[in-house]
Amino acid sequence: MAEVAGARRQSSGTPGPPVAGAHLDAVPPEHTVPTVLEVLRALDSGPRGLTEAQGEERAARLGENRGPAEREVSWARLFVRGLRDPFTAVLGCLCLVSAAVFAWGTASVILLLVLVSCALRASGEYRADRSTSALRELVSATATVVRRADEEAAPSAREIPVADLVPGDVIRLGPGDLVPADVRLLRSTGLTVHQAALTGESEPVAKAADDLAHPAPGGAFEQPQLCFQGSSVASGGATAVVTATGAHTRFALAHDRTAVPPRESAFDRSVHGISWILIRFMLLTPPLVLMANAALRGRGLETLPFAVAVAVGLTPEMLPVLVTLCLARGAAPLARAHGVIVKRLPALHDIGAVDVLCLDKTGTLTQDRPVTDRALGPDGRDDPGVLRWAAVNAWWTLQLGDLPQPDALDEAILDAADEDELMAYDGVAAVPFAPDRRLSVAVVRTPGRLGTHTLVVKGDTSSVLDRCTLADDERERLLALAARQAESGARVLAVATAERSAGGRAYTPGDARGLTFRGVVTLRDALAPTAADALKILTDRGVAVRILTGDHPGTAVRACLDLGVPVAEGAVLTAEDVDRLNDAELAESVGRTTVFARCTPGHKARITGALRSAGHTVGFLGDGVNDLPALRAADVGIAPRDATDVVRDDADVVLAEKDLTAVAHAVDAGRQAGGNIATYLRITLSSNLGNVLAMLAAGLLLPFLPMLPAQVLIQNLCFDAAQLAFAHDRPRPRVPSRPTALDPRTLLRFITGFGVLNAIADLATFGILALALHGPGTGDDEAVFHSGWFTENLLTQAAVMVMLSVGRRAAGSRRPGPVAWAAIALSAVGLVLPASPLGPALGLTALPAVYYPLLGAVLVLYAVGLRAARTRFGRRHDGDRADDDRPDDDHARDDRAGDDHASGDRAVPVART
């Protein structure tokens, strides 16, 4: 301990009390924890606590008892972070190229789009951070601290905010209290704590304030004298001294981000893939335009602005704005209606793409309390008398053992018992539960039996049986009976009784001998009330659930079966099983495994990574520091508001309540937003590619540029502005039954096929213009060509918006939706702008009347071809995913037969979602 204390003083740079960063568990695990006296000396404290002056001095020197991640990110930093988006970077490069060739209009518009996109995204994420801070305030706590006004004053206990605790403070803990910092126990009475937030083990752990040697090969969490921030008191009480606070506590140190590298989410992977496809096209387009015009038309650098305009025309300039709008419009209702805060807007898309959700059992599928399951006699049959005796023990131990409240197991037994039967017994004495005995004793007067006391003993099966008068074979049989119940996932308490003559002597634990075995009481975890319905919804949405828990495998399997989650034979792996598998074997096994039991934080992170390696998009719901590595390893980290601070601050999505129904709502919102984004990408990229191909062909066939750079820019702005309607599109009531995920390869096939079809329609328009309009009386052939192609482009793009987004469902709708209205407005611009007063300024002119019926014929043929291509692509796409586990219900067949034929993504309904 001297070395530890010396290291603390050296690290603080000043003599006196230690800094908060020294840990009592810093000694090797084979050594023992320092004694109480050594701890108090190292902390320069005592059993009477610190003085107010000492507390204020240490708080000023060491800082508040807060985790390192509880700092709000400024709006400016979020804005700068948005500039790192791949699409934003592409637009920035195009802006610089446009400025380099003095295309100031193009550069200004692109710069405006970049700034608007980053501002919208930063505002949404800033609001999410503020909402998370508000949730943090809702769960802020206080601690009971013992302090003195000065050195001579008597100590007094009072409540102070947890943030004001400092090393050396003496605090008091009672049932239900959160342990506010890392502490060393000074005194304790029947203390047990829940360490699930740290270790994943839902069973309470016994703690004791003694100076006996307790070697703990398993680490500091097994040391009975130590309690850690993030745990909570299950029963009993204690007085303890604070040894570490703030960023130096055990779970805050686990927040070290070097342990797990930052994750690349599903949205990031998709965007990067699509970005690189566009970058390749854009890098190739200007040189091709320049070389082709130079070789075939003798044009030089004067075509450079046109080449840049073509590259800009291939880029979905509005994508950052539209993505931000879609995600923000999906995130806002989630926060208002369901208490789901999306801290990082792209995480809404990711949660819609999730096809595997990993979660712990305790507190998610089950409540953090047990309920009585069965009461079995020695013969293994149901026996209500066993429950009665167990309840008598629980009640009188509580009443006579000077306990503030029953522990969770006793409370469950009392809830199931008949109160009138309990009142028939008079309590005489009680010996409360102790970790070394693992049983409790209640002495009562049985009605109608004067002069006789009944000892009622309840506790661990082995401890109770050792005190019973039984033959060896009978003891083995009863142990096997209890073991079978435990293997089924139940917690088992044995009950025994004995008769003693009434006397004036005090009862001791040694009186519990020569007992008669009565039976066992089994308890199971209380199921979360909404878990079963939420799991069914998630399953219907194509989201598989994986249970990653520190509990016994039988307990986890029992909870799954009670909730209707099938667990096939061989679908359970323990931590030992995982350790025997290499990465490739684990990636192959995770797909058929439902329950992973006895998991440490490292196991959870490895399993989550294996699921991602197997091609899944993974969400992880956790609330304890033991969940932190897995939370970071997942595509989407989800945490409830009452999670530990570092977990809540590291999560992408925060739930106001720990309710799987809220996760299901988030999945629905993510799929709707993701579907609108995917629809926009398919439509804009296929249309843009068709225009670029047509421009390249026309540039080689015509003696003049097929379209002026300003006309290209105006056309792109009109089309992109119209497509903002996708952010406001009203989804169908039924949500897609499969996850949404942007697959760059499938998207490339889609945009290539439909882009070629669009280019064919443009080339047909060229033919019409050449045959019908090129001749005497047509005026300026170049202006007429530009005007005719400008009008045709906007009309075909409007047709693509309607046919590839609304599909056959539009026929049953009486009122057009946002996309239909936007398409109408786009068509109006294409028809009116060339003949308007603005037309000549853009190099456009009014078109001859003969052009319009010919254009109508082209549009009809294009619509027929578009419908045929959509149907053909949908059938081929369904064939590609025929081996998928997509539910083949009537709704799914209806989607495939209807507007989902336009799908350009993996398992994504193509029409409005």
N, C-alpha and C positions, 0 to 999 in steps of 0.2 A: 504493500500500500504506500510505503514511503516513496518508492520510485514513481508511482502514479501521481501522488500529490506533488512531488518535485517537478514532474513533467508539466503538470497543470500550471504551477507558478511560473515556470520558465516560459510557457506559451503565452501567458498573460502579460509578461513583461514587467509586472509589478509584484511586490510581495503581498502576502495576505491571502484572501479567499481565492479559491480556484476559479478558472474560467469554466463555462458551461460545457466545454467540449470534451472533458475527460470522462471516460466511462468506467464504471466499476467492472464491467464485463470485458474490459480491455486486457485483463490478465488471461493467460492461456486457459482453455476450458478444463484442463486436468487439475488446475489449481482451484482453491476455494475462494469464495467471496470474502473480502476483508470484514473484520468484526465491526460491530456498531461503534465502538470507541474509536477505531481507526478511521471510519468514515466521517464521524463528527469532527475529529481533529483535522482531517484533510480539508473539510469544508469550512472550518473555523466557525462551527455552529454548536448547538447543544440541544438537549431535550426540551428546553424552554423556548426554543425558536430564536429568530433574529429580532433585533430591535428595528423600529421603523426607520431609523437613520441608516442602518446597515442595508435594509431592503431597498431603500431609495438609491443608495450609493451603488449597489450591485446592479440594479435595474438600469441606471445611467451608464454603467461601464459595460455591461454584458448585453444590453438590449432586451426587447420584449420576448416573451415566450411564444414566438410565432415561427411557423415554418418558412423556409427561404422562398417558397413559391407564391407567397401571399402578397405579391406586388402587382398592382394594376398596370397594364400596358397602355401607354399613351396612344391617342388617336394618330399622332404623327408617325409613331413607330409602326402601327398597323398599316398606315398608308404606304410607307416605304416597303414593308413586307409584301404588299400586293404587287409592287413593281417587279418582284422576282417571279411572278407567274409566267410560265413559258409562252403563252399566247401574247401576253403583254410585252414580253421581250421581242417577239417576232414583229409586233406592230411598231415597237420602238425602232427596230432596225429599218423597217420600211419608211418610217418617218424621216430618219436620217438620210436614207437614199433619196427620198423625194426632195428634201431640202438641198441635197447636193446637186441635183439637176434643176434646181430653182422652180420645182413644182410646189409653190408655197401653199396653194389651196389644198392640195392633197396632204401635205405635211401638217397643216393646221387642223384639218378634220381628224386625221389619225391621232394627233396629240390630244385633241379634245376628248376623243373616245377613251384614250388611255387614262386621262385624268378623271373622267366621270366614272369609269369602271373601278379604279382604285379607291375613289372617294366613297362610292356605294358600298364596296366590300369592307372598307375600314369602318364605316359607320355601323354596319350590321354587326361586325365582330366586337366593336366597342360597346354597343348596347348589350351584347351577350355577356361580356366581361362584367359590366355593371350589374346585370341581373345575377350573375354568379356571386358577386360580392354581397348583394342583398341576401342571397340564400345563406352565405357564410355567417352573416350577422344573426340570422334566425336560429342558428345552432351554436352560437357563442355561449360559453359556460363560465361558471364561477367555481372557485375552490375554497374549502374551509382551511384557513391558515392560522397558525398560532404565532403571534408576534407580541412584542413588548414595547411599551412607549419609550422606555429607556432601560439601562442596565439594571436599575434597582426595582423597576416596576414588575408586577406579577404578570405572567403571560395570559392572554385572552384570545379566544377564538373568534374569527369574523370571516365573512365572505368577501373575497376580492376577485376581480376578473382573472381568468387563467393567464392572460397575457402578462399580468404583473408578477407572477411567480419568478423567484430567482433561486439558484443553487444555495442550499443551506436552509431554505424555508422548511419548517415542520408543518405538515398538513395532516388532516384527518379524512379518512375514507369510510364510506358506508355503503350499504347495498344500493345498487343502481348508479353509483357515482362513476364518472369517467376518470381514469387515472390521468391527471393533467400534465405530467412530466415523468421522466425516468426517476424512480425513487428507490430507496433502500428502507425496508420495514424496520421500525423501532419496536413496536408492539402490535400484536394482532390477536383476534379472537375468531376462530372458525372462518378464516378468510379464504374465499375462493374467487378467482377472477376468470373472466372470459378473455382469451387471447386470440380469438378468431381473426381479428383484424391484423394480427401480426403473424400467426402461424397457420391459420385456416382450420384449426381444430375447434369444433363447436363445444366440446365438453369443458366444463369449468375446471380450472387447474388450482390445486390447493397451494396456498402460500403460508409461510410461517416466519415470524421474526425471531430467529434464534442465531446463535453464533456457532452452531455445530457445523462440522465439516460436511459439505454436500458436493462431492465431485459430480460434475455434470458433463459427461462426454458429448451430450447432445447440444451443448451451447448454453448461453446465458438465460434463455427462456425457461430452462429447466431448473434454474437456481430458485429455491423457494423464498429467499429473502428479497428478491428483486421483482419489481413491477415496472411496466413500461408504458409510456404514453401510447394511446391507441387501444389499450385494454380497458375493461370495465369490471366493477365489483359485482359478483354474482350473489355472494352471501357473506355474512360476517362483517367485521370492521377492523380498522387498523389505524395506527399513527405511523407516519413515514417521514423521512427527510428527503428533500429534492436533491438529486445528484446531477441532473443535466436538463437543460431547457432549450427551447427554440430549435435552431438548426442543428444542435448537437445531440438531440435525442436519438434513440435507436431508429425510429421509423423515419425521421428526417434525414438521417445519414443514408438510408436506403433510397432516398430520392436522387442520389448522385446520377446524373444523366450519362456518365461515361459507362455505366454498367450495361445499358442497352442503347444502341445507336438509334437516332431518330428514324421513325418509320416512314416509308413511302406508301401513301394510301392508295386505294383502288382508283380514286379520282386522279391522283397525281400520275399514276402509271398510265392511265388512259390518255390524259391530256398530253403527257410527254410523247406517247406513241403517235398521236394524231399530229402533234406539233412537228415532229421530225418528218412526217410524210409531207406536210405543207412546206416545210423549209426546203426539202429536196425539190419539190415542184417549183418553188419561187426562185431557187438558185439556178434552176435550169431554164426557166421561162425567158428572162431578159436576154441572155446570150443567144438563145435560139431565135428570138424575134430579130435581134440585131443582125445576126449572121444571115438569116433567110432574106431579110430586106436588102442587105448589102449585096448578096450574091445574085438575087433574082430581080431586084428592082433598082439596084444602084443607089439606094438610100444610105446615108451615113448616120452620124450621131444625132441628126434631127429626129430620129425615131426613138431615141432613148427615153424621152418622157412617156411616149406611148408604151414602150416596153415595161417601164416602171408601173404604169397604170394597169397593164395586163397582170403584172405580179400582184398588185394591190387587189385587182378584181378577183383573184383566186383566194384571197384571204378573207375569212369571215370576221370583218372588222368589229362587228357588234357582239362577237362571242363573249368577251369578258363582261360587257354590260349585261347581256341577256342571261349569262350564267349567274351573275350576282343577283339580278332581279328575280330569276326563278327560285334560287335558293333562299333569298331573303323573304319572298312571298310565301314560301313553304315553311320557313322557320318561325315567322311571326305568329301565325295561328297556333302552331305547336306550343309556343310559350304561353299564349293567352289561354287556350282551351285545355291544355293537357299538362302544363307545368314542365315542358321539356325545353331546355335551353341549349341551343346549338352554338357552342363557343367558336367553332371554326366552320365557316359556311360550307366549304367543300365537304365537310363531314356529313352534311345532310344527304348529299349524293351517295357518299360511301355507305351510309346506313341503309339506304335503299338498295344498294348492291350486295348487302350482306346475305350470304346463304348458309353461314354457320354462326351461331351465337353461343359463345362460351360463358358460363356463369358458375358461381358457387352455389351450393345448396342452401346453406344457412343464411337466413334473412332474405332470400330471393324466392326460392321454391317453397321454403318453409319459414315460419315465423321463428323468432329467436326465443322460443319457449316450448317445453314439451307438453304433451297431453297423455293421460292414461289410456292405455290400449286394452290390456287384458289383465285379469287376476287369475292365476292358475294354482291349483292345489298340488301336493306332492305327486299325484297321479297324472298330472299334465292336463287335467280337465278344469273348466272354468269353476271358480269358487269365490263367490262374493265376500265370504268371510275374510279372505286374505286381504282384500282391499280395505275392509273395515279395520282390521288390526293395523294395517299400514297407516291409515288415516289417524287412528288413535295415537300412534307414535308421533306422526307429524304435528298434530295439534298440541299435544302436551309438551313435546319438546320445544315448540315455539312459545308456549305459555310459561313454562317453568325454567327454560334454559336461558332466559334473559337475552333472547335473540330479537333484533328489531323487526324482522319480517322473515317469512319462510323463504327457503331457497326455491329455485325454479321447480325441482322435482317434487318437493313437499307441497308446493302450491298446486301443482297439477293433480296430486293425489287428493288434496282437500277439495278441489273443485269437483272431483268425480264422486266424492263420498256423500253419504246421507248425514246431514247435520244433526238430525234428531238422534241417530245412533251414537254420534260422538258425545253428545251431552249426557248420555247415560253413564259415562265413566267419569270418575273423579280422579284428578291427577294428584300424585304424591311427590314424585321427584323426577328429574330428567338429567341425563348425561348427554349433552349435545354431540353432534358429529365431530370427529377429529380426524385429520388426514392419516395419522399413524394407525388408528384403530379401524377406520373406514366403516364405521357403523355408529348409530345413535341408540340410546336406551331411554324409554319412558316407563315409569312405574305408576300404575293406576289401581284403583279399587274397582273390582268387577261387580256389577249389580248382583245382589243375592248371595254374595260370598264373603261374609263377615270374617274378619281375622286373617284374610288372605290378600296379598298383593300380587298383581300380575306384571311381570316384566315383559315389555313389548320391544323387541329388537328389530331394527331395519337397517340394511346397508348392503355392502358388497357381498355377492353370493359366497365367495370363498371364505371371507371373514366370518359370516354368519354360520356357515356349515361347520367351520372349525370349532364352534362353541356349542354345537348340537350333539346330542347323544345318538350317534348313528354308526352302523357297521360300515366298513370300508366300501363294500360293493354298493350299498345304498347311497353313500356320499358320492361315489363316482357317477351313479345314475342321475342324481339330482344336479350335479355339475354339468352333465351332458344335456339335461333338460334346459338349464339356463343358457348353455352355449348355443343350442339350437335357436333359442329366441334371439340371442345376440346376433347370430349369423343372418337372421331375417331382417336385421336393421333396427331392432328394438334395444332400448336401454333396460337393464334388468336390475331390480332390487329384491333381495330376499327378505322374508319376514319369518320371525320365530318368536315363541313366547315361553315363559316359565312361571311357575307358581312359587311364591315365597311367603313365609309366615310374616304377618304384619308385626313390626317392631319399631322401636324408637331410633334405631341406628340409621346413619346416612348411607345411601347407596353409592357404589363406586363402579367403574367399568369392569372390575374383577367379578362383580356379581353376575355378569352376563355369561353364564356357563350352564351346562346341562340343559340346553334349550330343546324345545320341541319345534321341529321345522313345520311351518304352516304353509308355505308356498312362495311364489314369486309374483311380483307386479311388474308388468312390462309397460314401457312408455315409448312413445314415438314423437317425432317433431311435429308440431302443429303446422298444417299446410297453410300457405299464404292463401287468403280467400279468393283472390283473382287469378292465381297462378294457372289453374287448370284451363280456364277459358282463354287466357292469354297464350298459353302453349299451343292450344288448338288453332288459334288465329295465326300464330307464327308458322305452324306446320302447314296450314292451308296456303300461306304465302310462300312456301318453299324454303323456309328457314329451318335448318336442322339445329337441334340443341345438343350441346356437349356439356356435361357436368364435370367441373374441375374442382375438387374439394379436398380438404385435409382430413375429412372424416373417414370412418370405417366404410369399406365398400358396401357392406350389407345395409348400412343406414342410408347411403345415397341411393342404392337400388330400390329400397323400400319406398323412399320418397317419390322416385320416378314412377313406380308402379301405381302408387296411390293417386298420382296426378294424371294417369293415363298415358305416360310416356313409355312406349315399349322398350324393353332392354333385352335384346336377343342373347342367346347363350354365347359366351365368349366375347360379349360386348363390354367387358369390364377389365380395365387395366389398373394395377396399382403402381406406385412409384417405383417399386422394385422391378416390375415388368418393363416399365419405360426405360430404366437404367440399362437393361439388358439389350435394348434395341439400338442399332445405329440410326443415323438420321434418315437414310433411305428406307429402312424397315419401319421406322416410326411414321414417316409420311405415308407409307402404304397402309399402316394399321389404323391411323386416326379416322379414316373414312368409315370404318365399320365398328368403331368403339363409341359407346354412349357415355360411359362413366369412367372417369380417371380419379382414383381414390388415393388417399395418403400423399397428396401432392405438396411439395414445397414450392416456394416462389419460383425457383429455377425450373422445376418441372412444368409449372403452368406456362412460363415463357417459352419453353422448348416445344410444348405441345401446340401452343398457338402458332409458333413459327412453322411447325410441321404442317399444320392445316393450310397455311398460306403457301407453303412449298408445293402442296398437293393441288394447288389451283383454286382454292376457296378464297372468298372475301370474308374476313373474320371480324366479328364484333366481340368485345369482351366487356362484361358487366362485373365490376368489382368495387369494393368499398374499403378494403384494408390495405395497409402498406405491403402485405404479402402479395397483393394483386398487382402491384405497380409494374414489375417487369413485364408481365403478360399484357397489361393495359397498353404499354408502349409498343409491344410486339404486334398487337392487333392492328387491323386497318382502321377500326373505330374503337376508341376507348369510351366507355359509358360508366358513369358513377352517380349514385344518389347524392342528395344534398347533405345527408348526414355522414357521408364518407369522411375519412381522414383528410385533412386539409391538402396534403401533397397529392393525394389521389384525385380529389375533386378539381384541383387546379391543373392537373395534368390531363384530365379527361377532355375528349372532344365534345361530348354530350353530357349534360347534367340533368338528372331527374329530380323534380321537387319531391317525389315520393318514390320509394323503392318498390315499384310496381311494374311487372312485365307488360301490363296493358299499355303503359306509356311507351314502352319500347315498340310495341306493335303499331301504335299511332305514328311514331317516328319513322318506322319502316314504310308505312303507307305514304307519308308525306315525302319521304326521300324518293320513292319510286315515281310518284307523280311529277316531282321536280326533275328527276333524272330523265323521265320519259319525254318531257317537253324539251329538255336540252338535247337529247338524242335526236328528236324530230327536227329541231332547228339545224343541227349539224348535217343530217342527211340531206335535207332540202337545200340548204345554202351551198354546201360543198358540191353536190351533184350539179346544181344549176350554174355555179361559178365555173366548174370544170368544163361544162358544155360551152359556156360563153368563151372561155379561154381557147378551147379547141377551134371554135368557129372563128375567133379573131385571128388565130394563127393561119388558118386556111384562107380567110378573106385577105389577110395581109399579103399573101403570095399570089392571089388571083386578081386583085384589083390594082389599078394604077394609082390609087390614093389610099390613105389610111382608112380602114373600115369604120373606125369611130375615133373621134377626137378625145384626147386625154380628159378634158373637162366633162365630156359626155359619159365616158366610162365612170368617172367619179360620181356624177349625179345619179346615174343608173344604179350604182352600187349603194349609194346612200338611200335612195328610195326603197330599194329591195330590203336593205338591212333594217331601215326604220319600220317597214311593214312587218318584219319578222319579230319585232319586239312584242307583237301580239301573242307569241307563244308563251311569254312569261305570264300573261293574263288569261291563258286558255283555261276553260273550265273543264276539269277532268270528269270522266264518267264516274258514276257512283261506285262501280266495281273496280277495285284496285288490281293491278296485274298480279297473277298468281306465281310469277317467277321474279327473281331479283333482276334489277336493271344494271347493266354494266356495258360500258363502251368498249367494244372490241375493235381495235384499229384495223385488223385484217378484214373482218367482215364489213366494216364501214368502207374500206377501200374498194372492196368488190361492189358494194352498193353504188357508191358515187361514180365509179368507173362505168358501170352499166347504164345508169340513168343519165350520166353526163354525156355519154356518146349519143343517147337518144335525143337529148336536148340539142346537141350539136347538129344532128341530122335535121331537126326542125329548123334550126338557123340556116343551114345550107339550103333547105327547101325555100326558105324566105329569100335567100340570095337569088335563087332561080326565078322566083316570081318577080322580084325587083328588076332583074336583068331583062326578062321577057316582056313584062307589062309596062315598065316605067322608063326603060332606057330607050329613048327615041325622041323624035321631034315633039315639041310642046310640053316636055316634062320639066323644063327649066333647068335648074342647077342639079345635075345628076348626083354630085357628091352629097349635097345637102339632103336631097330626096332619099338617097341610100341611107345616110345616117339617121334620118327621121324614121324611115320604115323599119330599120333594124332596131332602133331605140323602142319604138312602140311594140314590135313583136317580142322583144326581150322581156319587157315588163308584163305583157299579157301571158306569155308562157310561164314566167315565174309566178304569177298569180295563180295560174292553173295548177302548178306544182304544189303550191302552198295548200290549196284546197284538197287536191286529190291524194296527196301523200300524208296529210295530217288528219283530215276529217273522215275520209273514206265513205263507205256505204251508209254509215250511221247518220250522215247529214240528211239523207232523204227523209228520215222520220222526224226531223227537227223543224218546227215552224219558224223559229227565229234564228238568224245567223249568229254565230258566236264571234268572239274577238278575231279569230283567224280569218273567218269569212269576210267580216267587215274590212279587215286590213287588205285582203285580196281585192275587194271591190275598189278600195281607195287607190291601190297600186294600179289597177287597170285604168281607172279614171285619169291618173297622172300620165300614163302611157298614151292615152288617146287625146288628151287635151293639151299637154305641154307643147308638142311641136307646133301647133297652130296658135298658141297663146302669144302675147307680147314678149314673153321671156324666151320664146323659141329662137328668134334670130340671134340673141345674145349668146346662145349656146351652140350656134351653128345648125339649128334645126329649122324646118320649114313645114308648111301645111302639105298634106299628102293628097294625091288625086283620089277621087271617089272610087275608082276602079280597084284601088288597092285593098279596100276593106273587105269586100266579099272573098277575094282571093286569100287574104289573111285569115278570114273565118274558116275557109276550107282547110288551111294548114293547121289551125288550132284544133279543129275537130279530129283530123287525122292524128295529131300529136296526143290528144286526150285518149283516143283509142289505143295508140301504141303504149302510152303511159300506163293505162289500166292493164293491158296484156303483160307488160314487163313487171308490173307490181305483182300480179298473180303468179307469174312464172318464178320470180325471185322468192316469193313467199313459200311456194311449194318446195323449191330447192333448199331453202333455209330450214324448213321443217324436216326435210330429209336429212340434213346435216346434223340435226339435233334429235333424231329419232330415238337414239339410245339414252337421251336425257330422262331424268326422273320426273318430268313435267306431268302433273295430274291431267288425265285425259277425260275431263268432265265436259259437260255441255258448254260451259262458259269458255273453257280453253279451246274447244273446237270452233265456237263462234268467233273467238278472236282470230284464229288461224284462217277462218273462211272470210273474215271481213277485213277491217283496216289493219290488222296485224301483219298482213302480207308484205307491207313495206318495210318490215323490220330490217335494220342494218346493224343490229347489235346482238350480242350473245343473249339469248333467252329474254329479249326485250320486246314487248308489244309495240308495234310501230306506230299505230294510230295514236290519237290523243290518249294520254294516260292520266 
